[in-house]
């Protein structure tokens, strides 16, 4: 019994140390990659811990099964230390993992709070129930979810984008699911989030804080285009505004 418990602990700790070591090597400039990495880490940890506990459970179910009808079972006698370890060791395994993941999450969050110097800045205003974007070159766009009119957020690929955000009415939250980033918007305050558009194409951002009747319709297109196409788009928007 004691041997089974210590084998379980050693296996768990060994695997975890190996995984922790592997995690340290990953560079984390892109918040999307960092959050993804952390998420896969959580899944892997749960899988390993799950397999360890499930195997131990199944083994004991098999070992202490009834072998004849009306058998009165008798549990193994544990020493005091055995009994205490039986409760403390699995709890410690879980907690060590929780603390490790919490610390990792804290690290990713702190890194993510630093905006790259070369980031393109876009001002975002959330209102019940749409989004408006203002670029520092003077271009401004919006998106009307009902009519699907408006350009939404257009950004060039490969350049970090920082959104400086505020709200005109209630609390909203700008959520970019494909980029794993989300931040609240409040009246009278400017909050920010940044992301690294690595792939061309269209995705969506949606409000993630309940803000009234049409909250679920409060979304916008987010388009990632090549730099040249972005420059042409900016020129066209400026022309449109001037005309
Ligand atoms: Cu909202």
Boltz pocket constraint, residues with backbone or C-beta under 6 A from the ligand:
constraints:
  - pocket:
      binder: B
      contacts: [[A, 126], [A, 127], [A, 129], [A, 171], [A, 172], [A, 173], [A, 207], [A, 208], [A, 209], [A, 210], [A, 211], [A, 215], [A, 218]]
      max_distance: 6.0
